[in-house]
Amino acid sequence: MADERWRRKRIGDRVLSPETLMMGYGYDPFRSERSLKPPVFPTSTFVFRTAEDGKSFFELAYGLRAKRPNEEPGLIYSRINNPDLEMLEDRLAIWDQAEANLVFASGMAAISTALWAYARPGTAIVHSGPVYGGTDFLLKRILPQFGVTPVEFAAEGGNAAMERAVDVARAAGPVAALYLETPANPTNGLVDIARARELAESLRAPDGRRPVVVVDNTFLGPLFQTPVALGADLVVTSLTKYVGGHSDLIAGGCSGTAAALEPIRGFRTILGTMCDPQTGWLLMRSLETLKLRMTASADGALTVARFLAAHPRVASVWYLGFLPGDHPDRPLFERQCASPGSTFAFEVEGGEAEAFAVLDRLEVIKLAVSLGGTETLASHPASMTHSDIEPEAQRRLGITPALIRLSVGIENPDDLIVDLDQALRG
Ligand SMILES: Cc1ncc(COP(=O)(O)O)c(C=O)c1O
């Protein structure tokens, strides 16, 4: 799609910032009628110049031969590749500081395709808890049907809990993956990515190699946390959230080395879990404002969290910026995260009835699941996103009936405070 001129990442000694590169990286206007913005390529298939070209493109796509020096994969069919998706993947890899990226139809498509590409019958997946409800269902209800055993540890239990889970899994057989969600949805519990990598180095996966470390970076990614730089092999993100940023699309991404992504690419081609070109184009549009949006939301979240922490009807606020100096997660937060982000939970005084009453009284803030959009959303994890989790496990993981999750958008935070105050006072 573009020669090296359109893939420059530096000018002289200056390495260009991701937010600068988002305006055009990987796109050559002179191949598309000089259009400033890339067109959408809503095509299912691509015309080969010659039959020999078609043969050669398939050989490479299906791994029948090695890539030649500087060879670009030829466009074949939009389940395999598409110009919008390739440009988007190049740009997402820049944010994730990864060699490559693959985009999917949803965050769950990214997570399930990635885990399925590595899990094998008789293996275990060690994972943190809580994780997003859909991921929890995949790990505990779907993968076991294929002979894959989930071994959970509570993020709250720190490295000791993760080490114990690894020992349990190791005793039972090969470990396919260590899967971490950090910060965790909805508790903002943190998991030590570097320690997970060390543990993975001490384990063997079924193919004789070590298990992969997979991190769900949806809450802070890609701006405020870079798991690949901290030791993750693969980083999965629900692009539906901050990257899409306008609550108007569903998509997912997976970044890592080209080698670690290779089996996932193969599974994506056959499962057909890729993103569509129109959504890919919208995501490129969104990437241009990603830094502005995430920074503004994080600023607003700090203001709102401070207000909630001082409110008489609020029992606790689980905002990462408030971690006390002596909390075991504090050094981890400072090492792993560049900001507390803008999604956090708080408990009202009381239980489900009191939480529901607050949610039902909100006027500016919308009562909806999801996060990372321009608008502020509030939801009730125990009865909504995490309702698949047994009540006992919910309590153990900190998902209490009084917990409300807030994703702060880019409205004026003083308006959000007035809304929350009236809703809390009733
Ligand atoms: C942390 C996390 N991971 C993954 C997902 C799944 O993403 P999607 O809804 O795009 O499939 C979500 C959705 O809320 C999430 O919060």
The ligand as an SDF file (V2000), in Angstrom:
LIG
                    3D

 16 16  0  0  0  0  0  0  0  0999 V2000
  -11.3640   -5.4870   29.7290 C   0  0  0  0  0  0  0  0  0  0  0  0
  -12.2000   -5.9290   28.5520 C   0  0  0  0  0  0  0  0  0  0  0  0
  -11.7090   -6.8470   27.7030 N   0  0  0  0  0  0  0  0  0  0  0  0
  -12.4240   -7.2780   26.6540 C   0  0  0  0  0  0  0  0  0  0  0  0
  -13.6920   -6.8150   26.4030 C   0  0  0  0  0  0  0  0  0  0  0  0
  -14.4710   -7.3590   25.2270 C   0  0  0  0  0  0  0  0  0  0  0  0
  -14.4850   -6.4300   24.1890 O   0  0  0  0  0  0  0  0  0  0  0  0
  -15.6140   -6.4120   23.0390 P   0  0  0  0  0  0  0  0  0  0  0  0
  -16.8890   -5.9890   23.6940 O   0  0  0  0  0  0  0  0  0  0  0  0
  -15.0720   -5.4210   22.0520 O   0  0  0  0  0  0  0  0  0  0  0  0
  -15.7110   -7.7890   22.4950 O   0  0  0  0  0  0  0  0  0  0  0  0
  -14.2420   -5.8500   27.2570 C   0  0  0  0  0  0  0  0  0  0  0  0
  -15.6110   -5.3300   27.0060 C   0  0  0  0  0  0  0  0  0  0  0  0
  -16.1870   -4.6640   27.8410 O   0  0  0  0  0  0  0  0  0  0  0  0
  -13.4690   -5.3930   28.3590 C   0  0  0  0  0  0  0  0  0  0  0  0
  -13.9540   -4.4840   29.2160 O   0  0  0  0  0  0  0  0  0  0  0  0
  1  2  1  0
  2  3  1  0
  2 15  2  0
  3  4  2  0
  4  5  1  0
  5  6  1  0
  5 12  2  0
  6  7  1  0
  7  8  1  0
  8  9  2  0
  8 10  1  0
  8 11  1  0
 12 13  1  0
 12 15  1  0
 13 14  2  0
 15 16  1  0
M  END
$$$$
